Every structure is written in structure tokens, then in C-alpha cells.
Amino acid sequence: MECDWDELVDSIVYKLQHQLPRTASEVDTIRHLANVPKLCDLFRSWLQRLPNVRASGENKSNQFRTRGNDMFKASTPEYHVVVEAYSKAIFAAPGGSRALALGHANRAAALMRLRRYREAFDDCQLALDGDYPADSRLKVLFRQAECAERLGEPVKLGPIVEGIVRIATGKALQKAEQRRLEAWRAMYDAADRDCTVEEDENATTLVPCEEAVLKEQEAPAVGRYVVAAEAIKANDTVARETAVSFVPVYDPESSSTLPSFDCQKCAKVNVVPFPCPTCGRACYCSTRCRVAHRPVHRFECFGYQKHLWYQIGIAHLGLRCFLDGFGTIAGEMAKATDASVCYQRVLEATREEDNPFSHYGRVLRLVTNFDKMDPDDRMRYTLAGLMLTIYLQECTPFAEAVKDYTMSPTELLVCCGAFITRHIGQLVCNGHAISELRLALPSKGQFYNLNDSLLLAGTLHLCLKSSRVFTAIFPRISMFNHSCDPNIRNHFERATLTVHATRPIGAGGEVFNCYGPHYRLMAAAERKMLLRAQYCFECGCERCREGDATFEQRFNMIRCPACRREYSKELNLEELPTVCVYCSAEIPSEWLSQILDLDPDDRRDETRNFQRAESAYNYGKQILIHSNQTRAIALRHILECFTRIATCKGLAHSNALNQLALEYALLMRERFGHMSLEFLTGCFYLLDVWAMFCYYGDDEPEQQAEERTVLKQFRQALAMIGADNRGQILDYMQRYKIIDGESMAECIETMEQTA
């Protein structure tokens, strides 16, 4: 690629500095830039030069499929790894190709071994709809019929039976095949044709909740804010809202152009991927979701082929907002002749929460802070809005969709660019990160039992990691102002955000969210700097007004071994050793280096290595005191290196490791609170040690009172994650006797009350 987006924009910003007045509207700024000589042509040329990220031809897909075939035929196949290989073959296959059909058919066979019949059924259908070899279609039809039977959906058998019969007219079936065919025909004949088959197993059911009554108010100093109309108790539901729009978060450190296996329609994570066959990059959990998202994806497909969305970051969500909401404002745009008049008319109509444009209108109400932000940043966002409008007109079917509009192409460019630019500005200060637990790819380690989706003992901490999976916009909840000590917590169930009170909120009391800078996570000066840079305001919350020093005094305390005096200092691991602020003696750091230099893959003399690490850590505890965050880093590294082998070789350090895992969970609870993903994932090491005790038949140590408390709080924290991941963790806990059936029922009841 000749030039990435950031490099291109930097070169333009340098040339056009100070050309956008702070008070200019989005329409005026887009109109101004669209008239800059050759700028639009530059963007057109740049878009057309972007290379395709998917290799042409079928060779790469065939390589992945051959790898999957070899693993499938192994004496003890790891079907999860086989499914991953076939999935990569599907991503690499050109749309409509023989390789694509073969990839789907082969993956169906592996999925059936894992009892994933829903996805296997869809795979069979895609193979049959594609260029699958005619002489092999019979076996795919038999697979699909078995899936329908296993799913208990005989009404789906009709077309499958007809397909088998058509092939059987020219190719005699074996006796066993004939018997199965007759059985399926009987099932179909007995099926209730009026019964609607519920295909959407991926739909999530939210526990009904009574939301608090809230009021929106406005004040000159802080703008719009939200208060409780009635008193809200701790843990009560404050609000619930489904995202108007969301897009995937792309990992900037990943060298792969493959997306994460998360659904762009329903926001389910860790799915068996069904990518768009054209771009091979937009990911869905089923053909149902893929078809449902087509009205939006058809305008983004070209961008996926060029890896454009990875390059432009939050601007992708700006475009998605416009595409999701376009249908609600299309009538206004169709009859308008002037972009400025149309844009202003729509904004005037969205001044109140209840407006003609529904949820999209609520998005349009949000602030942009364009008048407060750095002029160069505003220029960058506006250039992104202009480029994306050119992209829509030149690279997608959008021009065909608006061909009968009254506005000229130039005015349409200005009008669409204004809306997209507005959304980009809104999302910079109103976007929400949806965090979930992401599964590691099966090829990264042996995590699963061979024939099911249950995790092996000791692998929970390796397999599930907290990650930002989507960026989304929730316009109602975005009205909550910031506090470094918020009175709410967020719980995501796919694309739905439920907000709970963390403490009582009196009638008339303001509802405060945290925009990221939290008093437990950073010092006041750093919090203020970050809030000023991204959100353009000076934080005046109680913690900032009082100069709260929790971060320094609880999470960065050091005791000098020489003078025994205690002080606060945030350590930089790259600038060790450091010296005491009182006596100037060097603070020992060799113990920390000894721990951080441990190699998790080194399996030589594990017992002795652990004893050394434990000794070093116990020494370091006397220096990094209280809940020091650097000590937590060292402790986590020890657990990463030794948890999986806790008892598998009869190591003597198992009980000691249990205590270290408990200490780490307590450190995470102290810093982040027990209703947090940090505490939840911090408990994984403890659960893994307990699971290893169970698996290897060792005498499990009797749980201490603190351990029982942590386990109870962990059950409550499970409400922070989606039902899919929650179910997998509960299955793990029950399999390895961390909880029994009765405790499982109590756990589910607790989560329903919490969530």
C-alpha cells in the first residue's frame, strides 16, 4: 500500500492548517473541503489504489482445507482445531467458488462431531447452494438431514428428502441409506406444517427488569445531564438500552487480516463464523444474521475487501451510524434541494428526546465538541467524513439508492458528509466500548476435550481473556455525565447495555458514569489531562475537587528496605531500579526481574523454578506494600507460568500456588471491585488450581473463609458477561466440582437478581 490513512491525512492537515473556523457547522466544513482543488480526486484515487486483503484464486483456501482434512483423519482428531482450519479455508475462498462450497461441507462434518448441529445445517445448505460437486451432493444432504433430526426440526426435512430422491433416481441408495430416507420422510409427513421453527438459537433473552424513572435536565456549566426522578437503591436497574449502531474493534497489533469471530448483526461473540462470501471479512454467527445485515453491509463490503475499516478506527462507526439511520431521514433528504437547509431541518427536529427520527434522532442530539477540540483533530475527523462520503458515492450502490433525489450530486455529498462527520465527532466523546471474554483460537493451545466444547482443567485463564469486542453508541445512556467515582456499573449482554446503581441515588440525585479515568486507576492530574484531551472539559467531580489520593496511597506504595519509610511512587518497569525519595538508597528490583524473566513455556525443573519465584515474590511483598499494582503484575506472571501444571506432575507447590491465586483475586477485587471483568478474570487462576486438584484426584484443600467469599462474589460477577460465556464457565465449575448442582441453581438465581 502506497500510503495508509493516517499518513495521508497528516500530509493534508499540514497543508490546510487553520482553514476551518471553530464555529463553522459540519455542512460548512464539508462544503469548504469539497471545494479544495483536487482534494476529492485525491481521495478517489487513494480508495481505488487500496489493495485487496484476500488473495485471489483458490490456492490458499485449498491449503487450509487440506490441513483440516489431514487433522480430521488423524487417530485422535482435535475437532475444534479442525473447525478453525476449515473456517480459515472459508474466509480465503472467493465467493461462488468450488473451494468455498467444499470448505462449508467439510466444516459441517467436523461441527457434527462437536454436536454443533445448527451451524452444521447452515454449512450444508451453503455447500448445496454453491458449487459443490454434483457426484458428492448426496452425502451433504444426508448430513443436513441428520442435523435437522438432531435439532428436532422435522419440518426442515422436506426439501432435503426431495433432493435425496432426485439423486436416487439415477443412483441407487444402499439399504441403510434407504431406511434412513424412509424414516426422514415419515418424520416430515408427521411434522406440523403450521409450526414455525425457531431458527434463531442465537437470540438472547434478557431478564425483564424495572428501570428507574429518570429526568433529563440542563445547566449552563455542564450542559444536559440526567437525574433520578425517584430514589434508586443500590443494585437497582437504572437504565437499559440496545445500541443504535456498533462495529468490531480491530486489534492494531494483529498481523492477520482475519476478523475476530464475532457477529456484526447480533453481537454474539466467539461464534462459528459465517463470513460474507464477497469480502470474506464481515463475520456473522449464522446465515440468518448474514442475510438480515445485508441492507447495511452492501455499503461496507468494498471497504472490508480493502481493509479500510481497520485503518480509520472510530470513523467506521460514524459511517455505520449514518447507514443504520439513513432510512429514517431519507424522506427529508429526498425532497430537499439544499444540503444546509436539509441538515438544519433534521437537527431542529431532534432537539427533544422524543422526535420523528426515533433512536437515530437521539444519536443526532449528542454533542460533538467540535467547537472545543484541537483544530487539527477536527480537520482529521472532517476529512474522514468527506472521504467516507466519496467512498459511498464511488465504491458502493449508494448512488443508485439516491438517484431519484432532488439534490444535486454535489449537495448530496455535502449533506451526507455533514451527517457522517457529525457522528464521528459524537462518537469520540460518546462511544462505548463493549467488553467481553474472548476465546483463544483452538490452534493456540490444547483447551478442549476432544469431542465436546468443555474446557480442560487448568485452561480457563489461558482460554478466556477480557477484550474490547465492539464500539457502540447508546444515545440515552450517553447523556450520563462523568464522575471519577461513578454511581453506576455497566453490564453488556451482546449489544444491550444494562446500567445498575452501585450505591443509593436519592431523588433528584445525578446519575454519573465513568468515561474511563477512574480514581482507583490513575492519579487526579492524569485523569484531568485525559478528560480534557478527549472530552474537552475540566472534571469537577468530588474526587477531583478533594484531591483524592487513593491511586497513590493504595496502589503505588513502597517501603524502603534501608530507612523503612513508606512513600507513593508509580513504578515504570523500564526505568528500574529506582531510589528512595527519603534516603536515596537503591530500591531492590532484582526480585522483580527474576519473576518477569520467567518463561511460561519452560518446563524444566518446574518445582525449583516455582520455589525461586515464590521466594522472590515474598521478598518483594515487603517492598511493594498494600495493594501495589506492580506487585500484582509480578504475581500474575507467576500464575501464568505455573497454574496449568499446578498438580499434573504432583508438584509440591500446589497449595502455595493456591494461596498466590487467592492473593491475586483479592488484589483485583481491591482495585477494581468485585463487579468487574478484572476481578472475574483474576479469579480464573484460583478456579483453575481447584479444577486441577479435582482432575488429578488430589485431596482438595478445605476452602478458607476468604476463598468462600471470593467464590460467592465471583458468582455475582458472572452477571457482568454475556450468557454464552457465562454458561461455559458454569459448566467448567460444575464439571470440576467447584460448584455442585444445588450451588449451580443458587448461582443462576443470584445472577438473575444481580443482572
Secondary structure, DSSP 8 states (H G I E B T S, - for coil): ----HHHHHHHHHHHSTT-S-TT--HHHHHHHHHTSTTHHHHHHHHHHH---SS-SSSHHHHHHHHHHHHHHTSSS--HHHHHHHHHHHHHHS-TT-HHHHHHHHHHHHHHHHTT-HHHHHHHHHHHHHTT--GGGHHHHHHHHHHHHHHHT-GGGHHHHHHHHHHHHTTS---HHHHHHHHHHHHHHHHS-TTS-----TT-----------EEEEEETTTEEEEEESS-B-TT-EEEEEE-SEEEE---TT-------S--TTT---S------TTTS-S--SSHHHHHHTHHHHTTTHHHHHTTHHHHHTTHHHHHHHHHHHHHHHHHHHHH-S-HHHHHHHHHHHTSSSS-TTHHHHHHHTS---TTTS-HHHHHHHHHHHHHHHHHHHHHSTHHHHTTT-SS-HHHHHHHHHHHHHHHHHHHHHH-EEEEEEEE--GGGS--B-TTSS-B-TT-HHHHEEEEEEEEEE-TTGGGSEE-SS-SEEEEEETTEEEEEESS-B-TT-B-EE--S--TTTS-HHHHHHHHHHHH------HHHHTT--HHHHHHSEEE-TTT--EEE----GGG-SEE-TTT--EE--HHHHHHHT--TT--TTHHHHHHHHHHHHHHHHTTB-TT-HHHHHHHHHHHHHHSTTTTTT--TTHHHHHHHHHHHHHHHHHHH-SSSHHHHHHTHHHHHHHHHHHHTT-------HHHHHHHHHHHHHGGGS-HHHHHHHHHHHHHTTSS-HHHHHHHHHHHHHH-
